[in-house]
Amino acid sequence: MLVCRSWHANFSPYLWQTITVRRRRTFNKIKSTSVQTKLAQNICSVLSIDSTFADIWPLFSNIPINCLTVLWSPSLVTKASNRINNQKYFSNIIDLVIACMSLRILETSFLSNIVQGSERFILAIQNHGHLRELRIESAVSVHSTIVRHLLLSCGNLEQLHLQFYIHGYHLAATLEQDMQELLEITGSKTPSLKLKELSSSCRQVIAGYILLPILRLCPRLEQFTVPRLFIQSGYPAIAGVISKTITQLQHLDMCER
């Protein structure tokens, strides 16, 4: 179909609002010089990027995507090659999070198990003013101290969904220890998180060390799904926090799968 030049010029930006890369052939095409040139010309129109290939993210490192609101990187974590790429290009994901201040939804398939590697990501999440939903599904196990730090840093998020294996057993911290760590991370001993949805399919979620400190800070929580608690004795403590703090809860799922 032939169209006039002005119609084509006005309509073309809409074609770039959502970029979806699910096949390697599409990935190779978007790497081409011609597509990269068109991408640079229409970059202000890009609102959403969804790619199963982590090695695509360096292509966007040098292009300012100021209007991006959705960034999905849901690779097939069971494939060894994808796991390697998820780790290799994780820093590029962090660069995009920092650069895209309009970002509201982020999904990533990797969270570094090294404190130094995860710290930059956690700071990017903590300092982002518009990010509201975070999903992490990783094939790499993550230490419990990193998971705790991440959760305590999610003050602006409204939805948080985690799926990975947690290792490293910790006894529950005292209330004073929790408050001191909160002061170091957030600048307040009693911050109020904005979380409305919290779900975790992580194996060995440690109730006392990870969940209880978070739940005490989530009065707005409406949905809570954690089917794999580490110890059954965590249920009464969680129930006590929910009854005292979370008055708006509408959905609760702690059933073992």
N, C-alpha and C positions, 0 to 999 in steps of 0.2 A: 504494500500500500504506500502510495506516495503522499507526502504531506508537505506543507509549505515550511520554509526555513524558520519562520517565527514560531509556528506551532511546535516544531521539533525542539527549538531552543527553550521554550517555556515548559514543555512536558518532560524533557530529558532528566532534569534534577530529581523528579519523583521516582525515576527508575533506580536511583542510588540510595534511597532512604533505608533500604534493608539489604545487606550483603550476606548471603548464605553460601557457605562453602562446605559441602558434605562429601564431595567426591574429589579424588586426586586430579581428575581432568579439569575440574573447575578451578582447583588451586593453581595448576600450571597455567591456566588461561589468565587468571588474575595477576600472575607474576609477569606477564608479557609487557613489553614496553608500551604498546598501544593502550592497553587497559590501564596501566599505571598512569599514563598521561591523562586519560579521561577521568580517572579517580581523583587526581590532583585538581582537575578543573571543577569537579562536582563535590569536593570533600565537605563543603559546608552543608550539603544536603544529607549526608550520611548520619542516620539516627541509630541504627542497630547493626551489629556485626555478629554473626553466628558461624563459628568455624570449628570443625572437629580436628583440625590440624594446627597444633601449637606453633609449627614453624612458619605460619603465616604472619605472626605478630611483628616480626622485624620489618615487614613491608610497610607497616603503619607508624614505625618509630619516628620517622623524619617528616611526617605529615601531620599538621595540627588539626585534629578532629574535635573541634571545639563543641560541636552540637551532639556528639554521641551520648545516647542515654542508656543503651542496652549493649552489653558485651558478654556473649556466651562463648565459652571454650570447653564444651562437653565432649572431650575425646573419649575413645574407647579404652578405658584405663587397663583393661585386661591384656591388651597387646603390649608386648615388651617394647617395641619401637615407639609406641605412643608414650609409654612411661618415661622413656629416655628423653623424648622431645619435650614433654611436659616440664621436666626438670630443667632442661637446657634453656628453654625460652621463658621460664617463669619471670625472669627480670623484665622481659618485654611487656608482660601483662602488668607488672607493677608500674612501669613507665607510663602505660596507657591510663591506668587508674589515676595517677598523679596528674597527668596532662589533661584528662577529660573531666573537667569540673562539673559538667552537666550529667555525668553518669549516675543512673539511678538503680540499675540492676546489673549484677556481676555474677557470672558462674565460671569457676575455674576447676581444673582437674588435678591440681597439685598444690600442696602446702608443704613448704620445706620443713624437714625434721631437725634442721640445724638452727639453733637460736639466732645466729647472725643472719641466716638466710630468711627466716620468717619475720624478723624484727622490722625490716623495711616494709614488708607487705602489711603487717599489723598497723604500723604507723600511717601508711597510706589510707587504710580503712578508717582509722581513728580520726584522721584530720580531714576526711572528705565530708564536705558539708551537705551534699545532695544524695549520696548513696543510701538507698533504703532497703535493698534486698541483696543478700549474699548467699550463694550456694557453693559449697566445696565438696567435691567427690574425688577422693584420691585413693590410689592403690598403694601408696606409701604410708606406712604407719607413722603416727605423729606422737611426740612425747606429751604427756599430760600437762606439763608446765607450759608448753606452747599453746595448747588448747585453752587452758585457763586464762592465759594472758590475752589471747584472741577474744574470748568471750567478754572479759572485763573491759575490753577496748571498743566494744561495739555500741557505744552510747547513742549514735544517730540512726542505727539500723532499726527497721520495723519488722523485717523478716530475716531469719537466719536458719539455714538448712545445712547440716553437716553429715557426711558419710565417709568414714575412714576408720582404720583400726587405731586405737589409742593404747600406747604402752607406757610403762613407767608408773609404778604404784606410789601413791602418796597418801599419808594419813590426812584427815580433814584438818585444815588450818583452824586456829582459834579465831574468834570474831575479831579480836584486836589485830591479828595478823592479816585478816581479810581487809580490815579498814586501812591498815598501813599500806598494803599493796594498792588498794584503790586510790589512796592519796597520791602515791607515786605515779600511777598511770593517768588518772583523771583530774588530779588536783583537788579532789573532794573525798572525804571519808564516806559520805552517804549520797552518791549520785543517783539519779533516777533514769534508768534506761528507757528507750522508746519502744523496745521490742513488743510486738503484738503476736508474732508467730515464732516459735522455737521448736525445731524438730532435729533429732539426731538419730541416725541409724548406725552410729558408731558402735563397734563392739567394745565392751568393757568401759562404758561410761562410768566414771568414778563419782558417785553421788556426793559425798561429803566434800571432796577437794575441788570439784568442778561445778556441779549443778547448784548446790545450795547457795553459794555466794552470789550466783547470777540471779536465781529466783528471788532472792531478797530485794533485788534492785529493779524488778520488773512488775510494777503495779498495773501496767496497761496490758499485760499478757492475756491474749484471748484463746490461743491454741498452743498446746504443749504436748509434743509427741516424742517420747523417749522409751522405746520398747526393750532396750538392752542395758539395764542397770547392772553395774559390776557386782553389787551385793544386795541381797534381798532386804537387809536391815536399813537400806537407804530409803525405802518406801515411807515409813512412818515420819522420818524427818522431813521429807519432801511434802508429804501431806500436811504437816504442821505449818510449813512456810506458805503453802498455797492457801490454807484456810485463813491465815492471818494477813497475808500481803496481797494476794492476787484475787481481787474481788470481781474482776471482769472476765474470768475464765469461762469459755464456752465449750471448748473441746479438750478432753484429756485422754491420752492413750499411753499407758505404761505397761501394756500386756506383752508378755514374752512371746516372740515369734517362733 
